[in-house]
Amino acid sequence: MKKLLYILLLLLMSYNIFSIQINITKISPNIVNTNNNINLEVCILNNDQSTDNLITLNIYYPYCLYSNTSSVYIPYLEENNNYCTYLNVYDSCNPGAYDIVINGSYVNNNGVSYTSQIYPIIIQNLPYITINNIYYNNNYYGAISNITLNITNNGGNINNVLIESNSTECALQPTAFYLNNLNSSQLLNFQLIIPPNYADNYCTIPINIQYEDSLGNIGNYFTSVNVPIINSNNRIELLYNISYLNIGNNIINLTIYNPTNSTINDIAINFEGSNISIENNNIYINSIKPGQYLYIPLTIVVPNNVYGTISIPFQIQYYSNSILNNLSGNIIENINTYPNITISGSYNDGTITFNIFNYGYAPAYNMYMDVYCSNNCIITPDQGYIGELDPGNSNSVVYTISSENPSYLYNSTIIVKVYYSDIYGNYYVLRYNIPLKDIGYNLNIKYTNNNGSFLFIIVSVIIIIIAYYIYRRKKHENR
């Protein structure tokens, strides 16, 4: 009889265990793009041996996911059946992994049961690659043309970027460029070897860009660029070197070259600048002899609100063999400006606030902070994402600091690392070791006062005991 009761008890226990079988089998998609509206499909499966009733699911999203639906109610779900619904969610998350928590309750033959499941969702920022502009000069038959490509990524950061061209008739040199990363725009300089007997009026250059995105996926971007070819008769050339310009006055050394066998006369050169000042923007040259080089200093004034890469269009009008000719192009230069990042901090009641300032003349990109604490204290979160910080702007990141023994906080040191990149793709790391007491720490005052009061009480009690002992002794002697 006891064995029978024992077996019956085991059966009841096993039934109770296996009856908790409401499972959220799917949340899809689990990889989404940032700043998008998402339809998340949530599917629930009843593996129970009976119908489950009054199913309620409470959905908890991470802070950067927003939805009007925070709960799902299902009156009943028969055994081995499933139910799917869609949640409209808008995400404004930074790229990374996040968790959606779903807690549920339902009623079956065993009463009320509960379930809780966590589903990861990955937010990614897809790269968006374009070749915004192509600049060229000396694009004549039989010449070596200077080509500058402005490759831009307006999406998520990409790494291990390989730019290749397999052009054969119009050969591009070098045939490949490698970049560690590309998070904004990048100027790449090539030389295009144009055959003297090339049949077409332009060179078509195929470009393949291979990259690795933030999730480690390999992507490819295919495109092509066209460079027109002009006849070399009566030509004139404007030569310059790509360099970095500083804020304020700069001099670009230009070279005018006559490669023809005849004198070129009445050369008028006009330069235009939309966001810079050009002091000698109109230049006139009487004549250039065959094979002659003329050197012209061009004065450029760069204001402090310009950064990145600038384009200076030019127009050249001249006479060669009594024929009026026109030549147009662009001078491409980089501005030598960088972000200048500093931080300050404040502490108040277990909360540390770091203020990040950009005193430079260029933005900082992909900025984030890693924060650690020494001496048995904990800081949460351990990382703060800032993103882009424009010149003259600031941002704040708030952290919580705690310790099992608050008195340890007095000697704690906060270790801060600030990571960011500039417009040219250069990466920077700033490190700060900051004693907590130097950023507005006031907990030690509170504890010092408490310790002093406690010591005062102890001393007072001792004095009272001694005085009472002396009093009793004198009273005894007087007897």
Secondary structure, DSSP 8 states (H G I E B T S, - for coil): -HHHHHHHHHHHHHHHHHT--EEEEEEE-SEEESSEEEEEEEEEEE-SSS-EEEEEEEEE--TTEEES--EEEEEEE-TT-EEEEEEEEEE---SEEEEEEEEEEEEETTEEEEEEEEEEEEEE----EEEEEEEEE--BTTSEEEEEEEEEE-SS-EEEEEEE---SSSEEESSEEEEEEESSEEEEEEEEE--TT-SSSEEEEEEEEEEE-TTS-EEEEEEEEEEE-B--TT--EEE----EE-SEEEEEEEEEE--SSS-EEEEEEEE--SSSEETT-EEEEEEE-TT-EEEEEEEEEE-TT--SEEEEEEEEEEEETTEEEEEEEEEEEEE-----EEEEEEEETTEEEEEEEE-SSS-EEEEEEEEEE-SSEEEESSEEEEEEE-TT-EEEEEEEEEESSGGGGGG-EEEEEEEEE-TTS-EEEEEEEEEGGGGT--HHHHHHHHHHHHHHHHHHHHHHHHHHHHHHHHHHHH-
